[in-house]
């Protein structure tokens, strides 16, 4: 069982922190909707709060980033931010489709978009943002 946990540690931690960042995203989004803010503005602001939270947890605990220099950290953060911009566009399309086009509940569509976005974010982070570089000897 321990070998299974080690084997899937990154996925388990990603899910755990994904739940945490999803809660942050939903609470901030719901608060803004409750205050009658524009839906798209609420998506963007809740996304920004979530991205900062996700970067900090993903780099440290999920993917164990080894970036230490300013250049490495900047490259890593910009790659993370860029990948999240791509999934923000996906999120905006999902919210537009469900809330503005179909005129359905914004919280239901927020939950739907979170599932889709979390899956895409893991794949992008694993393959592009926090990928391990080969050691040159």
C-alpha positions as CSV (number, residue, x, y, z in Angstrom):
1,X,0.0,0.0,0.0
2,X,2.8,2.4,0.8
3,X,4.3,1.8,-2.7
4,X,0.9,2.7,-4.2
5,X,0.8,5.9,-2.2
6,X,4.3,6.8,-3.3
7,X,3.5,6.0,-6.9
8,X,0.4,8.2,-6.9
9,X,1.6,10.8,-4.3
10,X,1.6,13.7,-6.8
11,X,-1.9,12.9,-8.0
12,X,-3.2,12.5,-4.4
13,X,-1.6,15.8,-3.3
14,X,-2.9,17.5,-6.5
15,X,-6.4,16.3,-5.7
16,X,-6.1,17.4,-2.1
17,X,-4.8,20.9,-3.0
18,X,-7.1,21.0,-6.0
19,X,-10.0,20.6,-3.5
20,X,-8.6,23.4,-1.4
21,X,-8.1,25.8,-4.4
22,X,-11.5,24.8,-5.8
23,X,-13.0,25.9,-2.4
24,X,-11.0,29.2,-2.6
25,X,-12.3,29.6,-6.2
26,X,-15.9,28.8,-5.4
27,X,-16.0,31.0,-2.2
28,X,-14.5,34.0,-3.9
29,X,-16.7,33.6,-7.0
30,X,-19.8,33.0,-5.0
31,X,-19.1,36.1,-2.9
32,X,-18.7,38.2,-5.9
33,X,-21.9,36.9,-7.5
34,X,-23.7,37.5,-4.2
35,X,-22.5,41.1,-4.4
36,X,-24.0,41.2,-7.9
37,X,-20.7,41.7,-9.7
38,X,-20.5,40.9,-13.4
39,X,-20.2,37.1,-14.0
40,X,-17.1,37.3,-16.2
41,X,-15.3,39.8,-13.9
42,X,-16.1,37.4,-11.0
43,X,-14.5,34.5,-13.0
44,X,-11.4,36.5,-13.7
45,X,-10.8,37.7,-10.1
46,X,-11.6,34.4,-8.5
47,X,-9.2,32.8,-11.1
48,X,-6.4,35.2,-10.1
49,X,-6.8,34.4,-6.4
50,X,-6.9,30.7,-7.2
51,X,-3.8,30.8,-9.5
52,X,-1.6,32.3,-6.9
53,X,-2.8,29.8,-4.3
54,X,-2.3,26.9,-6.8
55,X,1.2,27.9,-7.8
56,X,2.4,28.1,-4.2
57,X,1.0,24.7,-3.3
58,X,1.8,22.9,-6.6
59,X,5.4,24.0,-6.7
60,X,6.2,23.1,-3.1
61,X,4.1,20.0,-2.3
62,X,2.7,18.5,-5.5
63,X,5.5,18.7,-8.0
64,X,8.5,19.3,-5.6
65,X,10.0,22.0,-7.8
66,X,13.7,22.3,-7.7
67,X,13.8,25.8,-9.2
68,X,16.0,28.0,-7.0
69,X,17.5,30.7,-9.1
70,X,15.6,33.9,-10.0
71,X,15.6,32.9,-13.6
72,X,14.3,29.4,-12.9
73,X,11.6,30.7,-10.6
74,X,10.5,33.3,-13.1
75,X,10.4,30.8,-16.0
76,X,8.4,28.4,-13.8
77,X,5.9,31.0,-12.7
78,X,5.5,32.4,-16.2
79,X,4.9,28.9,-17.6
80,X,2.4,28.2,-14.8
81,X,0.6,31.5,-15.4
82,X,0.6,30.9,-19.1
83,X,-0.9,27.5,-18.7
84,X,-3.5,28.9,-16.4
85,X,-4.4,31.6,-18.9
86,X,-5.2,28.8,-21.4
87,X,-7.5,27.1,-18.9
88,X,-9.0,30.5,-18.0
89,X,-10.1,30.9,-21.6
90,X,-11.6,27.4,-21.4
91,X,-13.3,28.4,-18.1
92,X,-14.7,31.6,-19.7
93,X,-16.1,29.6,-22.6
94,X,-17.8,27.1,-20.3
95,X,-19.3,29.8,-18.1
96,X,-20.4,31.8,-21.1
97,X,-22.1,28.7,-22.6
98,X,-23.9,27.6,-19.5
99,X,-24.7,30.9,-17.8
100,X,-25.1,33.4,-20.5
101,X,-26.2,31.4,-23.5
102,X,-28.2,28.6,-21.8
103,X,-29.3,31.0,-18.9
104,X,-28.6,28.3,-16.3
105,X,-27.4,28.5,-12.7
106,X,-23.9,30.1,-12.5
107,X,-22.9,27.9,-9.5
108,X,-23.8,24.6,-11.2
109,X,-21.8,25.7,-14.2
110,X,-18.9,26.8,-12.0
111,X,-18.8,23.3,-10.5
112,X,-18.8,21.8,-14.0
113,X,-16.1,24.1,-15.3
114,X,-13.9,23.3,-12.2
115,X,-13.9,19.6,-12.9
116,X,-12.8,20.2,-16.5
117,X,-10.2,22.8,-15.6
118,X,-8.6,20.8,-12.8
119,X,-8.0,17.9,-15.2
120,X,-6.5,20.1,-17.8
121,X,-4.4,22.0,-15.2
122,X,-2.9,18.8,-13.9
123,X,-1.9,17.5,-17.3
124,X,-0.4,20.8,-18.3
125,X,1.5,21.2,-15.1
126,X,2.9,17.7,-15.2
127,X,3.9,17.8,-18.8
128,X,5.1,21.4,-19.2
129,X,5.4,23.5,-16.1
130,X,7.0,21.3,-13.5
131,X,8.6,18.7,-15.7
132,X,11.9,17.3,-14.5
133,X,15.0,18.3,-16.5
134,X,17.5,15.6,-17.2
135,X,20.7,15.9,-15.2
136,X,23.8,16.5,-17.4
137,X,27.0,14.9,-16.2
